[in-house]
Amino acid sequence: MSTDPTCPQCGCAHAYPDGSLWICPECGHEWNPQDEPATDTATDADVRDANGTPLSNGDSVTVLKDLKVKGASSVIKGGTKVRNIRLTDGADGHNIACKIPGIGAMNLKSEFVKKA
């Protein structure tokens, strides 16, 4: 059993030391294990829907307009209700992870949804 720390960003168990820092080979995150771990509450408070209402994990949201699904011929219709969202720190702006009925697992931008 390894005592090496896991990456605080992605949870990868293959992190390696580089001087006083640890580096994750999967996401490239660098951290010092001696520092205090960051809390996720700041990330939760920063994610807001199209109306400015703060979103949190487990909320239900409604899609505001028809959204094309990249790489597929399907469309997410406006008015679709999505339950039990998870907030993520997507680098490409997609900060909501969810499962959409009839389509499956997706990532959405918070600017195209409103809290239900």
KEDO-23880 format. One record per residue: residue number from 1; residue in one letter; chain; x negated, y, z negated of N, C-alpha, C, O in turn. Coordinates in Angstrom, 2 decimals. Example, Ala and Ser with C-alpha at 12.3 -4.5 7.8 and 13.67 -1.06 7.14 Angstrom:
% residues 2
GUZA, 1, A, A, -13.19, -5.69, -7.80, -12.30, -4.50, -7.80, -13.20, -3.30, -7.80, -14.24, -3.32, -8.46
GUZA, 2, S, A, -12.85, -2.25, -7.08, -13.67, -1.06, -7.14, -12.90, 0.03, -7.87, -13.41, 1.14, -8.04
END
This chain:
% residues 116
GUZA, 1, M, A, -0.85, -1.17, 0.00, 0.00, 0.00, 0.00, -0.89, 1.23, 0.00, -1.79, 1.35, -0.83
GUZA, 2, S, A, -0.64, 2.13, 0.92, -1.44, 3.34, 1.08, -0.93, 4.44, 0.16, 0.27, 4.58, -0.05
GUZA, 3, T, A, -1.87, 5.24, -0.38, -1.49, 6.37, -1.22, -1.60, 7.68, -0.45, -1.47, 8.75, -1.05
GUZA, 4, D, A, -1.83, 7.61, 0.86, -1.91, 8.82, 1.67, -0.55, 9.50, 1.71, 0.48, 8.82, 1.76
GUZA, 5, P, A, -0.52, 10.85, 1.69, 0.77, 11.54, 1.72, 1.43, 11.45, 3.10, 0.75, 11.31, 4.12
GUZA, 6, T, A, 2.74, 11.51, 3.11, 3.47, 11.55, 4.37, 3.70, 13.00, 4.77, 3.68, 13.89, 3.92
GUZA, 7, C, A, 3.91, 13.23, 6.04, 4.11, 14.58, 6.56, 5.40, 15.18, 6.00, 6.45, 14.55, 6.09
GUZA, 8, P, A, 5.33, 16.39, 5.43, 6.55, 17.01, 4.90, 7.50, 17.48, 5.99, 8.68, 17.72, 5.72
GUZA, 9, Q, A, 7.03, 17.63, 7.22, 7.88, 18.07, 8.32, 8.67, 16.92, 8.92, 9.90, 16.98, 8.99
GUZA, 10, C, A, 7.97, 15.85, 9.35, 8.65, 14.77, 10.07, 8.65, 13.44, 9.32, 9.34, 12.51, 9.74
GUZA, 11, G, A, 7.91, 13.33, 8.22, 7.90, 12.10, 7.44, 6.96, 11.04, 7.97, 7.03, 9.89, 7.53
GUZA, 12, C, A, 6.09, 11.38, 8.89, 5.15, 10.43, 9.48, 4.19, 9.91, 8.41, 3.69, 10.68, 7.59
GUZA, 13, A, A, 3.95, 8.62, 8.42, 3.06, 8.01, 7.43, 1.62, 7.91, 7.93, 0.77, 7.36, 7.23
GUZA, 14, H, A, 1.33, 8.42, 9.12, 0.01, 8.28, 9.73, -0.82, 9.56, 9.64, -1.68, 9.79, 10.49
GUZA, 15, A, A, -0.58, 10.40, 8.63, -1.33, 11.63, 8.46, -2.77, 11.31, 8.08, -3.06, 10.29, 7.45
GUZA, 16, Y, A, -3.68, 12.21, 8.48, -5.09, 11.99, 8.18, -5.71, 13.27, 7.62, -5.26, 14.37, 7.94
GUZA, 17, P, A, -6.75, 13.13, 6.78, -7.38, 14.31, 6.17, -8.37, 14.97, 7.13, -9.02, 14.31, 7.93
GUZA, 18, D, A, -8.46, 16.31, 7.02, -9.45, 17.09, 7.75, -9.92, 18.19, 6.80, -9.32, 19.26, 6.74
GUZA, 19, G, A, -10.98, 17.91, 6.08, -11.43, 18.84, 5.05, -10.46, 18.81, 3.89, -10.18, 17.75, 3.33
GUZA, 20, S, A, -9.93, 19.99, 3.52, -8.96, 20.04, 2.42, -7.53, 19.93, 2.91, -6.60, 19.87, 2.10
GUZA, 21, L, A, -7.32, 19.91, 4.22, -5.97, 19.82, 4.78, -5.67, 18.42, 5.28, -6.57, 17.64, 5.58
GUZA, 22, W, A, -4.38, 18.11, 5.37, -3.91, 16.89, 6.00, -3.22, 17.27, 7.30, -2.56, 18.30, 7.36
GUZA, 23, I, A, -3.36, 16.44, 8.33, -2.79, 16.73, 9.65, -1.92, 15.57, 10.08, -2.28, 14.40, 9.92
GUZA, 24, C, A, -0.76, 15.91, 10.64, 0.16, 14.90, 11.16, -0.09, 14.73, 12.65, -0.02, 15.71, 13.39
GUZA, 25, P, A, -0.37, 13.50, 13.12, -0.64, 13.30, 14.55, 0.63, 13.37, 15.41, 0.54, 13.55, 16.62
GUZA, 26, E, A, 1.81, 13.22, 14.80, 3.04, 13.22, 15.58, 3.57, 14.63, 15.84, 3.94, 14.94, 16.97
GUZA, 27, C, A, 3.61, 15.48, 14.81, 4.17, 16.82, 15.01, 3.12, 17.92, 14.95, 3.42, 19.07, 15.28
GUZA, 28, G, A, 1.87, 17.60, 14.52, 0.80, 18.59, 14.48, 0.82, 19.48, 13.26, 0.05, 20.43, 13.19
GUZA, 29, H, A, 1.67, 19.19, 12.30, 1.77, 20.01, 11.09, 0.53, 19.81, 10.21, 0.06, 18.69, 10.03
GUZA, 30, E, A, 0.01, 20.93, 9.68, -1.13, 20.89, 8.76, -0.67, 21.40, 7.40, 0.07, 22.39, 7.33
GUZA, 31, W, A, -1.09, 20.74, 6.32, -0.70, 21.17, 4.99, -1.75, 20.75, 3.98, -2.58, 19.88, 4.23
GUZA, 32, N, A, -1.68, 21.42, 2.82, -2.55, 21.10, 1.69, -1.68, 20.41, 0.66, -0.73, 21.02, 0.16
GUZA, 33, P, A, -1.96, 19.16, 0.32, -1.11, 18.44, -0.63, -1.14, 19.04, -2.04, -0.29, 18.70, -2.86
GUZA, 34, Q, A, -2.09, 19.91, -2.34, -2.17, 20.55, -3.65, -1.16, 21.68, -3.79, -0.82, 22.06, -4.91
GUZA, 35, D, A, -0.68, 22.23, -2.66, 0.27, 23.33, -2.68, 1.65, 22.83, -3.09, 1.96, 21.65, -2.99
GUZA, 36, E, A, 2.48, 23.77, -3.56, 3.87, 23.45, -3.90, 4.63, 23.11, -2.63, 4.48, 23.82, -1.63
GUZA, 37, P, A, 5.45, 22.07, -2.63, 6.24, 21.77, -1.44, 7.31, 22.84, -1.23, 7.90, 23.34, -2.18
GUZA, 38, A, A, 7.54, 23.16, 0.04, 8.56, 24.16, 0.38, 9.94, 23.57, 0.19, 10.15, 22.38, 0.42
GUZA, 39, T, A, 10.88, 24.40, -0.22, 12.25, 23.93, -0.38, 13.02, 24.13, 0.91, 12.70, 25.02, 1.70
GUZA, 40, D, A, 14.04, 23.31, 1.13, 14.84, 23.39, 2.34, 16.00, 24.37, 2.20, 16.73, 24.58, 3.17
GUZA, 41, T, A, 16.18, 24.98, 1.04, 17.32, 25.88, 0.86, 17.18, 27.13, 1.71, 18.19, 27.69, 2.13
GUZA, 42, A, A, 15.97, 27.59, 1.97, 15.78, 28.76, 2.83, 16.21, 28.44, 4.25, 16.80, 29.29, 4.91
GUZA, 43, T, A, 15.94, 27.24, 4.73, 16.35, 26.84, 6.07, 17.86, 26.76, 6.15, 18.45, 27.19, 7.15
GUZA, 44, D, A, 18.51, 26.21, 5.12, 19.96, 26.10, 5.13, 20.62, 27.47, 5.19, 21.60, 27.64, 5.92
GUZA, 45, A, A, 20.11, 28.44, 4.46, 20.72, 29.76, 4.41, 20.49, 30.53, 5.71, 21.26, 31.44, 6.02
GUZA, 46, D, A, 19.47, 30.18, 6.47, 19.15, 30.91, 7.69, 20.02, 30.51, 8.87, 20.14, 31.28, 9.82
GUZA, 47, V, A, 20.63, 29.34, 8.85, 21.42, 28.88, 9.98, 22.84, 29.41, 9.84, 23.53, 29.13, 8.86
GUZA, 48, R, A, 23.26, 30.18, 10.84, 24.59, 30.78, 10.84, 25.29, 30.47, 12.15, 24.64, 30.29, 13.19
GUZA, 49, D, A, 26.62, 30.40, 12.10, 27.39, 30.12, 13.31, 27.53, 31.40, 14.14, 26.92, 32.42, 13.81
GUZA, 50, A, A, 28.32, 31.36, 15.20, 28.49, 32.50, 16.10, 29.13, 33.69, 15.40, 28.93, 34.83, 15.83
GUZA, 51, N, A, 29.89, 33.47, 14.34, 30.54, 34.55, 13.60, 29.71, 35.05, 12.43, 30.13, 35.98, 11.75
GUZA, 52, G, A, 28.55, 34.46, 12.19, 27.68, 34.88, 11.09, 27.93, 34.15, 9.79, 27.36, 34.51, 8.76
GUZA, 53, T, A, 28.78, 33.13, 9.81, 29.06, 32.35, 8.60, 27.92, 31.36, 8.37, 27.55, 30.64, 9.30
GUZA, 54, P, A, 27.36, 31.29, 7.15, 26.28, 30.34, 6.88, 26.77, 28.90, 7.00, 27.86, 28.56, 6.56
GUZA, 55, L, A, 25.93, 28.05, 7.61, 26.23, 26.63, 7.76, 25.36, 25.83, 6.81, 24.26, 26.25, 6.46
GUZA, 56, S, A, 25.87, 24.67, 6.39, 25.07, 23.77, 5.55, 25.29, 22.34, 6.02, 26.21, 22.06, 6.79
GUZA, 57, N, A, 24.46, 21.44, 5.55, 24.58, 20.03, 5.91, 25.94, 19.49, 5.50, 26.42, 19.79, 4.40
GUZA, 58, G, A, 26.56, 18.70, 6.37, 27.84, 18.09, 6.08, 29.05, 18.91, 6.51, 30.18, 18.43, 6.41
GUZA, 59, D, A, 28.84, 20.13, 6.98, 29.95, 20.96, 7.44, 30.56, 20.41, 8.71, 29.96, 19.58, 9.39
GUZA, 60, S, A, 31.76, 20.88, 9.02, 32.40, 20.59, 10.30, 32.40, 21.88, 11.11, 32.63, 22.96, 10.57
GUZA, 61, V, A, 32.15, 21.77, 12.40, 32.12, 22.93, 13.28, 32.97, 22.66, 14.51, 33.27, 21.51, 14.83
GUZA, 62, T, A, 33.35, 23.72, 15.20, 34.10, 23.64, 16.44, 33.28, 24.29, 17.54, 32.75, 25.38, 17.35
GUZA, 63, V, A, 33.16, 23.62, 18.69, 32.42, 24.15, 19.83, 33.25, 25.27, 20.44, 34.46, 25.11, 20.63
GUZA, 64, L, A, 32.61, 26.41, 20.75, 33.32, 27.58, 21.24, 33.60, 27.57, 22.74, 34.65, 28.05, 23.17
GUZA, 65, K, A, 32.69, 27.03, 23.53, 32.87, 27.05, 24.99, 32.38, 25.73, 25.57, 31.69, 24.96, 24.90
GUZA, 66, D, A, 32.74, 25.48, 26.82, 32.29, 24.26, 27.49, 30.76, 24.28, 27.60, 30.17, 25.27, 28.03
GUZA, 67, L, A, 30.12, 23.18, 27.21, 28.67, 23.07, 27.24, 28.28, 21.91, 28.14, 28.75, 20.78, 27.95
GUZA, 68, K, A, 27.43, 22.17, 29.12, 26.93, 21.11, 29.98, 25.89, 20.30, 29.22, 25.10, 20.85, 28.46
GUZA, 69, V, A, 25.90, 18.99, 29.43, 24.93, 18.11, 28.80, 23.80, 17.90, 29.79, 24.01, 17.37, 30.89
GUZA, 70, K, A, 22.61, 18.30, 29.41, 21.46, 18.19, 30.29, 21.16, 16.73, 30.61, 21.08, 15.90, 29.70
GUZA, 71, G, A, 20.99, 16.43, 31.87, 20.65, 15.07, 32.28, 21.84, 14.15, 32.39, 21.68, 12.95, 32.62
GUZA, 72, A, A, 23.04, 14.68, 32.24, 24.25, 13.85, 32.34, 25.32, 14.65, 33.09, 25.22, 15.87, 33.23
GUZA, 73, S, A, 26.32, 13.96, 33.56, 27.40, 14.64, 34.28, 28.55, 15.01, 33.35, 29.56, 15.55, 33.82
GUZA, 74, S, A, 28.42, 14.75, 32.06, 29.50, 15.04, 31.13, 29.40, 16.48, 30.60, 28.36, 17.13, 30.69
GUZA, 75, V, A, 30.51, 16.94, 30.04, 30.62, 18.29, 29.48, 31.26, 18.18, 28.10, 32.19, 17.40, 27.89
GUZA, 76, I, A, 30.75, 18.96, 27.15, 31.38, 19.06, 25.84, 32.39, 20.19, 25.95, 32.00, 21.35, 26.14
GUZA, 77, K, A, 33.65, 19.89, 25.83, 34.72, 20.87, 26.01, 34.79, 21.83, 24.83, 34.54, 21.45, 23.69
GUZA, 78, G, A, 35.14, 23.07, 25.12, 35.37, 24.05, 24.07, 36.52, 23.59, 23.20, 37.51, 23.07, 23.71
GUZA, 79, G, A, 36.42, 23.77, 21.90, 37.45, 23.32, 20.97, 37.17, 21.96, 20.37, 37.90, 21.51, 19.48
GUZA, 80, T, A, 36.12, 21.28, 20.84, 35.76, 19.98, 20.28, 35.29, 20.15, 18.84, 34.43, 20.98, 18.56
GUZA, 81, K, A, 35.87, 19.38, 17.92, 35.49, 19.45, 16.52, 34.41, 18.42, 16.24, 34.55, 17.25, 16.59
GUZA, 82, V, A, 33.35, 18.86, 15.60, 32.22, 18.01, 15.26, 32.11, 17.97, 13.74, 32.02, 19.01, 13.09
GUZA, 83, R, A, 32.12, 16.77, 13.18, 32.09, 16.60, 11.73, 30.70, 16.17, 11.26, 29.93, 15.57, 12.00
GUZA, 84, N, A, 30.42, 16.49, 10.01, 29.21, 16.02, 9.32, 27.93, 16.38, 10.07, 27.18, 15.49, 10.47
GUZA, 85, I, A, 27.69, 17.67, 10.26, 26.48, 18.12, 10.96, 25.28, 18.04, 10.02, 25.43, 18.03, 8.80
GUZA, 86, R, A, 24.10, 17.98, 10.63, 22.83, 18.04, 9.89, 22.04, 19.20, 10.45, 21.92, 19.32, 11.67
GUZA, 87, L, A, 21.50, 20.04, 9.60, 20.69, 21.17, 10.04, 19.26, 20.71, 10.24, 18.69, 20.02, 9.39
GUZA, 88, T, A, 18.68, 21.10, 11.37, 17.31, 20.73, 11.68, 16.52, 21.99, 12.00, 17.09, 23.07, 12.17
GUZA, 89, D, A, 15.23, 21.84, 12.08, 14.36, 22.96, 12.45, 13.88, 22.71, 13.87, 12.69, 22.45, 14.08
GUZA, 90, G, A, 14.78, 22.78, 14.83, 14.44, 22.53, 16.22, 13.62, 23.67, 16.81, 14.01, 24.83, 16.70
GUZA, 91, A, A, 12.50, 23.34, 17.42, 11.64, 24.36, 18.00, 12.27, 25.00, 19.23, 11.92, 26.12, 19.60
GUZA, 92, D, A, 13.19, 24.30, 19.87, 13.79, 24.83, 21.09, 15.12, 25.54, 20.83, 15.85, 25.82, 21.78
GUZA, 93, G, A, 15.44, 25.84, 19.59, 16.66, 26.56, 19.26, 17.84, 25.68, 18.91, 18.84, 26.18, 18.41
GUZA, 94, H, A, 17.74, 24.39, 19.17, 18.81, 23.46, 18.82, 18.66, 23.10, 17.35, 17.88, 22.22, 17.00
GUZA, 95, N, A, 19.41, 23.79, 16.48, 19.22, 23.61, 15.05, 20.34, 22.84, 14.37, 20.42, 22.83, 13.14
GUZA, 96, I, A, 21.21, 22.18, 15.14, 22.25, 21.32, 14.58, 22.15, 19.94, 15.22, 22.20, 19.82, 16.45
GUZA, 97, A, A, 22.02, 18.91, 14.41, 22.05, 17.53, 14.89, 23.40, 16.95, 14.49, 23.85, 17.12, 13.36
GUZA, 98, C, A, 24.05, 16.25, 15.44, 25.39, 15.73, 15.16, 25.72, 14.58, 16.11, 24.97, 14.29, 17.04
GUZA, 99, K, A, 26.85, 13.94, 15.84, 27.40, 12.93, 16.75, 28.71, 13.48, 17.28, 29.59, 13.85, 16.51
GUZA, 100, I, A, 28.84, 13.53, 18.59, 30.05, 14.04, 19.22, 30.86, 12.86, 19.73, 30.35, 12.02, 20.46
GUZA, 101, P, A, 32.14, 12.79, 19.33, 32.99, 11.67, 19.76, 33.03, 11.57, 21.29, 33.29, 12.55, 21.98
GUZA, 102, G, A, 32.77, 10.36, 21.80, 32.82, 10.12, 23.23, 31.51, 10.40, 23.94, 31.35, 10.01, 25.10
GUZA, 103, I, A, 30.56, 11.06, 23.29, 29.28, 11.38, 23.92, 28.13, 10.74, 23.16, 27.27, 10.11, 23.77
GUZA, 104, G, A, 28.10, 10.90, 21.84, 27.04, 10.32, 21.02, 26.22, 11.37, 20.31, 26.67, 12.49, 20.10
GUZA, 105, A, A, 25.00, 10.99, 19.95, 24.11, 11.88, 19.20, 23.65, 13.03, 20.09, 23.23, 12.82, 21.23
GUZA, 106, M, A, 23.73, 14.24, 19.56, 23.37, 15.44, 20.31, 22.73, 16.45, 19.37, 22.84, 16.35, 18.15
GUZA, 107, N, A, 22.05, 17.41, 19.96, 21.57, 18.59, 19.25, 22.27, 19.80, 19.85, 22.38, 19.91, 21.07
GUZA, 108, L, A, 22.75, 20.70, 19.00, 23.46, 21.89, 19.44, 22.80, 23.15, 18.90, 22.09, 23.10, 17.89
GUZA, 109, K, A, 23.03, 24.27, 19.56, 22.59, 25.56, 19.06, 23.73, 26.14, 18.24, 24.90, 26.03, 18.62
GUZA, 110, S, A, 23.39, 26.75, 17.11, 24.41, 27.28, 16.21, 25.16, 28.46, 16.81, 26.24, 28.80, 16.33
GUZA, 111, E, A, 24.61, 29.09, 17.82, 25.29, 30.25, 18.43, 26.50, 29.85, 19.27, 27.27, 30.71, 19.68
GUZA, 112, F, A, 26.68, 28.55, 19.54, 27.81, 28.09, 20.35, 28.87, 27.36, 19.53, 29.76, 26.72, 20.09
GUZA, 113, V, A, 28.79, 27.46, 18.20, 29.77, 26.79, 17.35, 30.28, 27.78, 16.29, 29.64, 28.79, 16.00
GUZA, 114, K, A, 31.44, 27.46, 15.71, 31.94, 28.20, 14.56, 32.35, 27.20, 13.49, 32.75, 26.08, 13.79
GUZA, 115, K, A, 32.23, 27.62, 12.25, 32.55, 26.74, 11.13, 34.04, 26.44, 11.12, 34.86, 27.35, 11.26
GUZA, 116, A, A, 34.40, 25.17, 10.96, 35.81, 24.78, 10.98, 36.42, 24.85, 9.61, 37.61, 24.55, 9.44
END
